[in-house]
Amino acid sequence: MVATRRRNHGWLVWFTFVIGLLLSVAPMPQFMEILRPLWVALLLAFWCLQLPDKVGMVTAFALGLAEDVLYGTLLGHNALILTLTVFLVLSLAPRLRLFHMWQQCLTLFVVLGVMQLAQLWLSALTGNRQPTLALLLPAVVSALLWPWISYGLRGLRRRYNIN
């Protein structure tokens, strides 16, 4: 008998995070900048739901530090925000897995809205940005993109048997 070698394509998870980081800094027209989806947060939410033992708060903190470096914000700003997001997603994970897709979208809107409000609060504390609730628009756009992100990455996970 020939033993078949099973591959664990865990590098694809990190590749999706690199794509998410690149999409989060890709140039967009100025009027559309306020509608930029929260790519890294969406990818973190998906992989935390699918692989909670491998993608968690440490991953969120590392990706947040990478975002801090890419955006030029205070070191730890986005790390704190993404860690909070992953904490909320992991605490809601048993329910999120059972929800219909539209319920998942609404729940993720609330989680990402809390994330954006925390970011607004931190930005106001540091004096970088005037407080405005237009910061919730990326949460709306991200929640609307959730079904496509979820189905696409679920297909990728099944095709490459990512465990």
Number of C-alpha atoms within 10 A of each C-alpha: 3 4 5 6 6 7 10 11 13 14 10 14 19 13 11 17 21 15 13 21 21 15 16 18 12 9 9 13 7 8 7 8 11 15 18 17 21 21 21 23 27 23 21 26 28 21 23 22 20 18 13 16 10 14 19 20 21 14 19 26 21 16 23 24 21 18 23 17 14 13 13 9 14 13 15 17 18 25 23 19 23 29 23 20 25 29 18 18 24 18 11 15 18 11 13 18 12 10 13 9 14 13 13 18 20 15 18 26 22 17 23 28 21 18 24 22 18 16 18 20 15 17 17 14 12 10 10 11 12 11 14 10 10 11 16 20 17 21 26 20 16 23 25 17 16 22 15 10 17 17 12 11 18 15 12 14 18 10 9 13 13 17 13
